[in-house]
């Protein structure tokens, strides 16, 4: 299972960013058998887009191969894209990536 989480600096010890679209990075965690197999930090290429960033970020998340997107906010502009790709959206509060992953 591949989990994508918007973050500031990235990594398991970073917190879920308050914004999905304006997050500096995405932490991509690959889980196998409930255990962390791989962690990658990827810069968000759309964080400075003035318009339409929600849809672009949603497509980016789908292109990353996400099964799950963890976020603190809704993504109304990207909802249809995420739903069509069957990406499960999990909303959380202010929490570390490591803590979210352990609960999936």
Beta strands, then each sheet from edge to edge (+ up, - down):
strand 1: 2-7
strand 2: 25-32
strand 3: 35-43
strand 4: 68-71
strand 5: 88-91
sheet 1: 3+ 2- 1+ 4+ 5+
end
